[in-house]
Amino acid sequence: MGDTKDPFDAGAGGILRQPRAVWATAGASVVAFMGIGLVDPILPSIASGLDATAGQVSLLFTSYFLITAIAMLVTGFVSSRIGGRRTLLLGLALVVVFAALSGTSNSVGELVGFRAGWGLGNALFVSTALAVIVGAAAGGSAAAILLYESALGLGMACGPLVGALLGDASWRYPFFGTAFLMAIGFLCITAFLKEQPKPARKTSLLDPIKALGHGGLASAAVSAFFYNYTFFTVLAFTPFVLDMTPYRSGAVFFAWGVLLAVFSVIVAPRMQERFGSLKVLGGSLVLLAVDVLVLGYGGHTAAIVCTILSGAFIGVNNTVYTELALGVSDAPRPVASAGYNFVRWFAAAAAPYFAPKIEEWSDIHIPFVVAAVTAVLGALVVVVRRKALAHDAEELEPAHGTEDGVTVFAN
């Protein structure tokens, strides 16, 4: 199933021997994924600069991912009509505009609104990027998917670091920096990527919702919903708990991102091959629950260590969930992925909003208790719905069985 040759092979079709169009799209993908964690180390600085509370600043994630979730119903509709290249360019143009506008914000309300527009652009770009990379890549899908996963990991790792380096001078600079880098990506894709054939069948707005009628896909989406609440509690709320300078916070989340990349691209496939996808996912979710509990109740050093360590579990979970979503149902993979992402990104919007509220209602420990509970709930869904999820899941060839035309957003 899929490609069997080693994607790390430097020969023809290997990950290092790809057309310029692939490298241009992958490079822009790195910057797109950077945008997710870019604001992490500067959240306290933004709160101070705009005289806002932690809860108000956390809405930067909520608006971003709420629009992203809704946009999942639109991206396939758009790309199947105007083509992958134009969809990428439209997404990049929106990111350039709204990232630049974010840097000009004079109130937290303006910034939250501009982040929503940024989220729409990012959704259009990233949801189409893998399909474009796979379609333009040499040597089949395995190397292309590995390149995409590497771009995701590199972007998630570098986002907090870039945010810290630029944000130490002013919280506005990371937004301007992102706009500049995405403008370069726009020019590179314009120059190097040719238009690809449009799908034979146009995707309707309701197709992703209809795909969720499949029990296995719905189960994967619900489990991922609970998991994403845990994931984004760590990403959006922990910077306020650590209460560090942008440089130090950026270093912590850079290390977190490195672990995420390594475990997503290298470790997870090997664990799946040895133990099976569902066992790996269930075990990783339980370990993530333990990790966030220690993060919430341990001292400052323990919080730093557990924040970094959570990247390993998040990397494993991201890879397994993506493969489950793409392989568990008989729906076209772009459609199945859109439906799955539509459900799970609502949790990414909810966690940054509710975590500070829960702290206000109780104390600083309880948001992490809630995050641990949601991770366990995700694992319980995997156990209870094992039969529905097991269709092709245990036999999936990790990171090598995806066909052309996949649509994935930010794992």
N, C-alpha and C positions, 0 to 999 in steps of 0.2 A: 504494500500500500504506500503510495507516494514515492519519494526518492529514497534510495538505499545507500548512495555513496556518501562519503564523509563530507559534510558541508564546510568543514574547516580546511579541506584540501585546497591548496593555493593554485591548483591547475585550473583548466577551463571550467567555468561554472562554479568554482569555489567562492567562498565568501569574499575573498580579496580580488577576484577577477570579475568585476561587474561593470556594466556600462555606466557612463557618466550620469545618465538619467536616474539610475538607481541610487548612486551616491548623493546626487542633489536632493532627491526625495528623502533619503535616510538622514542627511544632514539637517534638513528642515524639520524632520521628525524629532531629532534631538532637542532642538530649540522649542518645539511645540510641547514636548514633555517637560522641559525645564520650567515652563510656565505654571505647571501644577504646584511645584514646591518652591517656586521663586520667592513667594511672599513669606514663607515659613520663618526665616530668621529675622525678618524685619517687621513682624506683626506688632511686637511691643513698640517699635519705633513709629509705625504708622498710627498706633493708638495715641502715642504721645504727640505726634505732629499734628493730628487732626482732632485732638481733644476728645477721643472716643473711648468707649469701654471695650473690654475684651470681647464681650458678646457682639458688639456692633462690628468690630473688625473681623470677627470670625465669619460674618456674613459675606466676606470676600469669597470664601469657599462656597457658601450656600448659593449665592446668586450664580456663580460660575457653573456649579454642577447641576443646579436645577434646570438651567437653560440647556446644559449638555444632555441631561436625561430626555427632555422634551425633543431636543434636536435629533435624537436617535430615530425618531419616526420620520424625520424629514430628509436625512442625509442620503438614504437609498433612493428616495423619491427624486431628489435633485440629481444625484450622480448618474442615475439610469436615464436621465433625459438630456443632460448637458455634457456628460462624459467625465471621466476621472480627472483629466488634466484641468479642465475649467473649474471643477469642484475644488480641487486643491488650491488653485489660484484665488478663487473666491474666498475660501477659508483663510488663506494667508493674508489677503488684503484686509479682511475684517480684523484679524489679530493685530496687524500693523496699526490700523486706525485706532482701535480701542485700547491697545497697550499704550500707545502714545497719549491718548486722552486720559488714561488712568494716571499718568505721571503729572498731569496738569490739575488734578482734582484739588478742590479747596474744602471739601467736606467728605465725610465718610459715606454719605448718601450718594454723592456723585461717583465715588470710587466703586461702590458696590454696583451701581448701574453700569459703569463702563466694564467692570469685570464680567457682567452678564453678557454684554456684546462680545467680549473676548471669548467667553465660553462657547458661544455660537460659532465663531470663526474656528476655534480649535476643534470643535466637534466635526465640522465639515471637513477640515483638513485631515485630522488623525483617523477618522472613520474610513477615509478613502485611501490613506497612504499605503496600508499593507497590500490592498488589492492592486494598486499601481506598481508597487515594488515587485510583487510576485509576477505581474504581467510583463514587466520590463526586464526582469532578471535573467541572467544567463545560467543555464544548468538546472532548471527546475526550482521547485518551491522551497526545498529544505534550507539552502543557503540564504534565500531571500527572507524567509521567516526568521532565521537566526539573526540576520542583519537588523531586521525590524525590532526584535526583542532586545538586541544589543543597544539600539538607538533609544528604546524605552528606558532601559536601565541606566544608560549614560546620562540621559536627560534628567531622570529622577535624581541621580546622584549630583549632577552639576548645578541643577536649579538652586538648591539652597546655598551652594558655595558662591555662585554668581550673585545671588541675592545679598549675601553677606558682604562680599567684596565691594559691590557698588552701593549697597545700602548703608555702609558704614559712614559714607560722606553725606548721603541724603536718601531717604526712603523712596524718593521719586526716581532716582537713577536706574534701578533695576527695570522699571517699566519702560523707560526710554531705551535702555539697552536691548530689551526683548524686541521692541519695535524695529530697532536697527537691524538686528540679526535676522528677524523674519522678513524684512525687506530684501536682505541679501538672498534668503531662501527663495523669495518670489522671483527675483531676477534669474537665479540659477535654474529653477524649474521652467521658467519661460524660455530660457536658452537651450536647455538640454533635453527636456521631456517632450516627446511627440504625443499627439492625441492618440489614445487607444480606442479600439472598437467599443461601441456602446453595447450594453447587454441586449440579448435578443428580446427579453421581456422586461417591460418597464415595471418598477416596483411601486405599489400603491402605498398610501399613508397607513392603511390598516393592516398590511401584510405582516409587520412585526408583531402586532397584537394577536392576530390569528395564529401565528406560529407558537405563541405561548399556550395554546390549547393542548400542545403535546406535554404529557405529564413529566417526562424527563427534563425537557427544557425549562418548564415552569419550576421544577424542583431545583435545578441548578441556579435559576435566577433568584429564587427566594433565599436559598442558602447564601448566595453571593451578596444579597441585600443585607443580611445580618452581618456577614463578614466585612462588608464595606463600611458599615457603621463603626466597627472596631478600628479598621484601617484609618479612617479619617478623624476619629477621635485622637489617635496618636499623631497624625499629621497636623491637625489644625489646633488642638488644645494643648499639646505637650509644650510648645514654645513658651506659653505663659507659665507653665509649671516649672520649667527649667530656669526661667528668668535670667538669661545670660545675655552677654553682648552679642550683636549680630555676627561677629567673627566666630565666637565660640559656638553659638547656636548653629551657624552655618557648617562648622566643622563636624558637629555631632550629626547633623542630617546628611552631610556628605558621606560620612562613614556608613550611616543607615542606607543611603542609596547605593553605595558600593556593594554592601551585602545583598541588597535587593537584586541588583543586576547579576551578581555571581550565582545566587541561589536560583534565580529565575531561568537563566540561560544554561548553566552548567550542572548545578546540583539536582534541581527538580527532575529533569529527564532521566537521570541515572536512578534516582529514588523510585520513580514511577516504573521503570523497567524491572527493578528488583522486587518492589512491594505491591505494585498496582496503584492506579490513580486514586481510588476511593480511600484506601487505607492511608495513603500519604496525605490526602487532603484532610481527612478526619483527625489524624494525629497532629498535623500542623496547626489546625484550628484550636485544638485543646492546648497545645503548647503556647500558642499566641495568647490565649485566655490567661494562662498562668503568668506569662510575661507582663501583660498589662496590669495585672493585680499587683505584682511586685513593683512595677513602675509607679503605681499610685500610692502604695503604702511604704515603700522603701525610702531611704534617705536620698540626698541629692546625687551622690555617686551612683547609687543603684538605679535612679531614674535615668541617668545618662547611659549607663550600660544597657538597660532594658530597652531604651529607645533605639539604640543602635542595633541590638539583637533582634528587635521586632522586624527589621528589614529582611532578615533571613526567612522568617515565617511568611511574611508578606510576599516575598519573591516566589516561594514555593506555591503559595495559594494562587497567585496571579496566573502562573503557568497552567496549573491543573484546571482552574475554573475556565480559562479560555478554551482549553481543549475539550472539556466537557460540553461547553455551550456550542461548540462548532461540530461536535461529533455525536451528540446524544439524540438528535432528532433527524427526521428526513426532510426538514425544510431547507431551502437553499441557504447556504451558509451566511451570506450577507444578511438575509432576512432574519435567520435565527439569532445572529449576533446582535442585530439591532434590537430585537425584542428583549433579549437577555440584558443588554446594556441599559435599555429603557427602564427596567425594573431596578437594577442594582445601583444606578447613579443617583436615584432618589435618596438612598441612604447616605451617599457622599454629601448630598445637600443638607440632610437632616442632622448629621453628627456635629458639624461645626456650630450649628444653631443651638442644639439642645445641650451640648456639653457645658458651655458656660452658664446656661440657665439652671442646669442641675446643680452646678457648684453654688449658685446663688441660693437655691432652695435648700441645700444641705451643707456639704463641705467639699473640699478639693479632692477628696478620695473617691467619692461616689461616682463621678463620671467614668472613672476607670473600672469600677465595679460593674456599671451598666455595660461598658465596652467588653468586659470579660464575659458577661452573660450573653451578649449578642454573638460573640465568637462561639460559645458553647451551643447556642441555638443553631448556628450555621452547621456545626458538626452533627447535631441531632437530626437535622434535615437530611444530611448525607446518609446517616445510619438508617433512619426510618424509611427513606425513599430510595434505598440502595438498589432495589430491583429496577425501578424506573431509570435510575442513573447508570446502571451497569450495562445498558445497551451500548456495546462497542467501547465503553469507557476503559475496561481493563485491557482491551486489546489495542487501544490507541497507541500508535507509535509516536512517542513524545516529540513534539516540534518537527515531525517529518511527514505527517499525514494530511496536511492541509492543502486543499486544491486551490487553483486560481480563483480569484474573485471573492476572497474573504474580506469581510469588513470587521475590523476590531478597533475598539477605542481604549487606549491607555490601560490595557490589561487590568 
